[in-house]
């Protein structure tokens, strides 16, 4: 499986906010990265110095035809050694419009993992893996053609690769998202619309985006609102996923509502993808 090429990446000096010492608002509460951190992030993309993690998504109410299901997360190897919070690198890449390169790296690395995983099992079962796409990647007109190389008869074919997009990013890039999914659904790629909160705006995006799965926070949304979201999804033919499930009590409430899937530390914590 070939490695991604970053020779066309913008010059680091073009990221004026980073070099002028101005950091995104999201970074205000975390440790400021050391000087030259962006340079090392770009080198890390070239040299495979990120690591994939996963969290299982399980069927709640009844056995599912989806099979093995997981969400994919990405971490930078230096985060642990430099005592940086998980994901501290993401706002920096976003500020410099480099998230599409990271999302490509994730697709490439996941394909290599799938190849290695299938070689270890005589009769491998396809695992559906949700990767999180940024708004910048949705706006990239070449991302779909990049992904097709991996889903057309390769190790990420037959529904192994799926995408997760927040409803706010979907709102900002709705036409681009619709074009991307029209292009990739024929190759088995599914869409999860995440962060649905039951607001009128989020429900309108849900109707327009036509996702296969809808994800919501099981902790921050009242049970009555969860039931209403689930009814909307049933009418649209979308399956529901509750995230941040931490206790057996919450899982039982979801089972009573007949939510389709759940994930969280109360089910299985995030772990390295091996």
Residue pairs with C-beta under 8 A, 6 or more apart in sequence:
1 108
1 111
1 112
1 115
1 155
2 108
3 48
3 108
4 45
4 101
4 104
4 105
4 108
6 42
6 45
6 46
6 101
9 42
9 98
9 101
10 96
10 97
10 98
12 18
12 19
12 38
12 39
12 42
12 96
13 19
14 96
15 38
15 95
15 96
17 23
17 24
17 95
18 38
18 92
18 95
18 96
23 32
23 91
23 92
23 95
24 91
24 92
24 94
24 95
26 91
27 88
27 91
27 92
30 84
30 85
30 88
31 83
31 84
31 85
31 88
33 82
33 84
33 88
33 89
33 92
34 82
37 89
37 92
38 92
38 96
40 78
41 76
41 89
41 92
41 93
41 98
42 98
43 49
44 50
44 76
44 77
44 78
45 98
45 101
45 102
45 105
48 109
49 76
49 77
49 78
50 74
50 75
50 76
50 77
50 102
50 105
50 109
51 74
51 75
51 76
51 77
51 272
51 273
52 72
52 73
52 74
52 75
52 106
52 109
52 110
52 113
52 272
52 273
53 72
53 73
53 74
53 75
53 270
53 271
53 272
53 273
54 70
54 71
54 72
54 73
54 129
54 270
54 271
54 272
54 273
55 70
55 71
55 73
55 263
55 264
55 268
55 269
55 270
55 271
56 68
56 69
56 70
56 263
56 267
56 268
57 69
57 70
57 71
57 130
57 241
57 261
57 262
57 263
58 69
58 261
58 262
58 263
58 267
58 268
59 66
59 260
59 261
60 242
60 251
60 254
60 255
60 258
60 259
60 260
60 261
60 262
61 255
61 258
61 259
61 260
64 260
64 261
66 128
66 239
66 261
67 125
67 126
67 127
67 128
68 125
68 126
68 127
68 128
69 127
69 128
69 130
69 261
70 127
70 128
70 129
70 130
71 129
71 130
71 132
71 164
71 263
72 106
72 110
72 129
72 130
72 131
72 132
72 273
73 132
73 270
74 102
74 105
74 106
75 86
75 87
76 84
76 89
78 84
79 85
79 86
79 88
79 89
90 99
93 99
93 101
93 102
94 134
94 136
97 136
99 134
99 136
99 137
100 134
100 136
100 137
100 140
100 143
102 134
103 131
103 133
103 134
103 137
103 143
104 143
104 146
106 131
107 131
107 146
107 147
107 150
107 156
107 161
108 150
110 129
110 131
110 156
110 161
110 273
111 150
111 154
111 155
111 156
113 273
114 127
114 155
114 156
114 160
115 155
117 124
117 127
118 124
118 155
126 158
126 159
126 160
127 160
128 159
128 160
128 161
128 162
128 190
129 160
129 161
129 162
130 162
130 163
130 164
130 192
131 161
131 162
131 163
131 164
132 163
132 164
132 165
132 194
133 163
133 164
133 165
133 169
134 169
135 169
135 172
135 173
137 143
138 165
138 169
138 170
138 173
138 176
138 177
138 180
139 173
139 176
141 176
143 180
144 179
144 180
144 183
144 184
147 161
147 184
147 189
148 183
148 184
148 187
150 156
150 161
151 157
151 160
151 161
151 184
151 187
151 188
151 189
152 187
157 187
157 188
158 188
159 188
159 189
159 190
160 188
161 188
161 189
162 189
162 190
162 191
162 192
162 212
163 180
163 181
163 184
163 189
163 190
163 191
163 192
164 191
164 192
164 194
164 215
165 177
165 191
165 192
165 193
165 194
165 209
166 193
166 194
166 195
167 193
167 194
167 195
167 196
167 202
167 205
167 206
167 209
168 195
170 177
170 193
170 205
170 209
171 201
171 205
174 205
174 208
174 209
177 191
177 209
178 208
178 209
181 189
181 191
181 210
185 191
190 211
190 212
190 213
191 209
191 210
191 211
191 212
191 213
192 211
192 212
192 213
192 214
192 215
192 241
193 205
193 206
193 209
193 211
193 213
193 214
193 215
193 238
194 215
194 243
195 202
195 215
195 216
195 217
196 202
196 203
196 206
196 214
196 215
196 216
196 229
197 216
197 217
197 220
197 221
198 216
198 221
198 225
198 226
198 228
198 229
203 229
203 232
206 214
206 232
206 233
206 236
206 238
207 236
210 236
210 238
211 238
212 238
212 239
213 238
213 239
213 240
213 241
213 260
213 261
214 229
214 233
214 238
214 239
214 240
214 241
215 240
215 241
215 242
215 243
216 226
216 229
216 240
216 241
216 242
216 243
217 242
217 243
217 244
218 226
218 242
218 243
218 244
218 245
218 250
218 254
218 262
218 264
219 244
219 246
219 250
220 244
221 229
223 253
223 257
226 242
226 254
226 257
226 259
227 257
229 240
230 240
230 257
230 258
230 259
233 239
233 240
239 260
239 261
240 259
240 260
240 261
241 259
241 260
241 261
241 262
241 263
242 250
242 254
242 259
242 261
242 262
242 263
242 264
243 262
243 263
243 264
244 264
245 251
245 254
245 262
245 263
245 264
245 265
245 266
245 267
246 264
246 265
246 266
247 266
248 266
250 264
250 266
251 262
251 266
251 267
254 262
